Every structure is written in structure tokens, then in C-alpha cells.
Amino acid sequence: MHSLVLISGLLCLIVWIYLLTAHGSFWKVANLQVGMHPPAAIEGTVAVVIPARDEAEVIGGTVRSLLGQTCAESLHIFVLDDHSSDGTAEAAREAARSCGRSGALEVISSSALPSGWTGKLWAVQQGIQHALKLHPKFLLLTDADIVHSPENIAQLVSIAEAGNYDLTSFMVKLHCESLAERLLIPPFVFFFFLLYPPDWIRDPNRKVAGAAGGCMLVRPSALERAGGIAAIRNQIIDDCALARAVKQSDGRVWLGMTADTCSTRRYGSLGEIERMIARTAFNQLHHSAWLLLGALVGLTVTYLLPFGLLASGDPELALVGAASWLLMSAASLPMVRFYGLNPIWALTLPVSACFYMVATLHSGIKFWSGRGGEWKGRAQDVVSND
């Protein structure tokens, strides 16, 4: 038994050595940030599409931040009001009026949701249909809770033009103030980049493709080559699905992160974050019970076993556990520092991993009970009867 546990511990240690040295440098936050890309002058129009469902509380800040861009004169904003009941449309209009730019905003009421579409992507599809009438050079797909820094869009355009990228995307800085957010938001971003290493996404010779849906700039021609939004109409992890479609159609994709553009969406409790994870986790595993089991076993060995070894009382096992935990903490430390937290939070990654394991299992249970992908009153990840 001791030998089996030791072998498992050594396997965990090897995994962390690999992740730190050979997994696309996903944990090196400094390499993922902007800074080296000066904002570009924009020729032509950037059409901004914002799908919004009951977002009155946050959409005003998003619209004002877009109209305050250094390239604001090149922007035209389309807000797709997805059957909101809280005054989302008027909040968007009032924000544009307050900036003296009412003419730069169009609010469109979404039509009924067709079969086979998720609500967000149907709203995005309608927004793009209107936006293409302007023959824009780029489309910016952004969420209703994103406050863009003044040079954000110009930087995305600069990256796209300099590298001839078809899709450029920023992982924006998520809200991180409550206890639940401090415990779980940095690991959420850490795990995202582990799954989608930006260096691999940018490499045209690798199949890995990913994007951050809160802030994506795409060339209309590339979107058309990829089959348009209709090609991913039933996806609930829509950002990565779009990146995959663009890359599979010979497009080039870039993903980075920024500290200056932020999400204002708050997660005040563990339950709110759990629901956010449970909405998509089982979809990420392709609805496979075997992949779910494998994920739970893998997370246990990679994140929880080091703690168990350290607490075993066996010097040999404790040494292996301590080494793994040290490497794990070293990998998560840059993300913890990015969010301005005390470095001691890097030691809590096993706790966060345990939480995400429970949320992933719950995601599977919700799917099997017909409630997969629940979001604002809609179950969008369900077994098709077609």
C-alpha cells in the first residue's frame, strides 16, 4: 500500500514538473498581458455586439466605457435585448445619451428563440446581421458586464493587424473582492489557461483553440469562413467554440489577458460561483460519464493527493507531498498576485480544486436531470430529441 501511494505521489510530482516546464507557460501571467502592443489607429468601422438579458444593473457602465474609447468615432454599438424584464434597453439608451452619443447605439429587441439555438448566440446572431450592414472591418463581441479601458479596442485591433490574427481576445479581470471570489476566481482563470494555453492557441500548428467571450474581436471574413454564428448555434461554451471554428477554417487566433478591462459582475457567495461552473463543466467533458470520472480522479491525484501525503505522518510521503504542493503553489502564485491578493492564497489551490470537483459533478447531475446549462431561466444544455 505504501508503495502504491508513493507511486501516486511521484506521478503527481511529475505532473506538476511538466505543467511548470512544458505546458505552454500557461501560468506565466506576465507573458499573457498586453503592454507590448501599442494601440492602433483604426481605419473603418468596428461594430460592437452586446447580447443582454436582464442586465440593467451593469450595461450602462459597459456602454459608457465603449463610447469613451480612444477610437470611439469608429464604433457603432448594437445591444440585443434578449427579452429583458428589468429595463435593460432603457439603461443602455440612457448611458449613450449621457455621453452625447445616442446615434452610436442601436437597441434591438430579440425575436423568439428558435429551436437549436442558445439564447445568447441567437442574440449575437441577430446583432451581427444588423452590424454587417455597416460593412465593418471588425466585429467586437462583448458581454454586458464588461467595462473597457479607453485603449482596449485599439489594442485588440493592433494585435490583430500586427500578427494578422482573425480572432483576438482578452481574458478581462474578473471581480474579486468577496471571500468566495478571492478563493475561487484566481483558480478559475488559472484552470482556464491550463486547459487553453495561450501560446498553443496562437500556434497554427496546434489544434488547441480558445477565447474569452467577454471581449472578442473577429474579422467578418473569418467569421464567414468559419460558418458564422450558426455553425456554433447550440454551444454553451460559445467563446471557445467560436475560436475552434475560426482556427479549423485556417484562421489565426490570439488570446491574452488584461488588468485594465474588467468585469463588474459580482459573485457574492460560493453558491453563485458554483452555479456559474455547473452551467458548463459537464459540457466541457462532452457529456461523458467516463470523462467525468477521469476528471474527478485526475483532480484528486493532482490537487488533493499532495495535501494527503503531507498529512500522512510518513517522512517519505510527506516530502513528495510537500514538493508537489510547493510546485502547485508556485504555479498559481502569479495569478494570485495578478488579482492583488496576499500570496498565502496560492496555498489554497487544493481547496479550490475540491470545490470545482463538486461543481463539475453537480453539472453532470443537472444535465442528466434535464437542467443542464441553466442560465436566467433557461436550460440550454439538454439532450436533443432530434
Secondary structure, DSSP 8 states (H G I E B T S, - for coil): -HHHHHHHHHHHHHHHHHHHHHSTTTT-HHHHB-SSS------S-EEEEEEESS-HHHHHHHHHHHHTSTTGGGEEEEEEE-S-SS-HHHHHHHHHHHTT-GGGEEEEE-----TT--HHHHHHHHHHHHHGGG--SEEEEE-TTEE--TTHHHHHHHHHHHHT-SEEEEEEE----SHHHHHHHHHHHHHHHHHS-HHHHH-TTS------TTEEEE-HHHHHHTT-GGGGTT-SSHHHHHHHHHHHTT--EEEEEEEEEEE-----SHHHHHHHHHTTHHHHTTT-HHHHHHHHHHHIIIIIHHHHHHTS--HHHHHHHHHHHHHHHHHHHHHHHHTT--GGGGGGHHHHHHHHHHHHHHHHHHHHTT-TTEETTEE-S-----
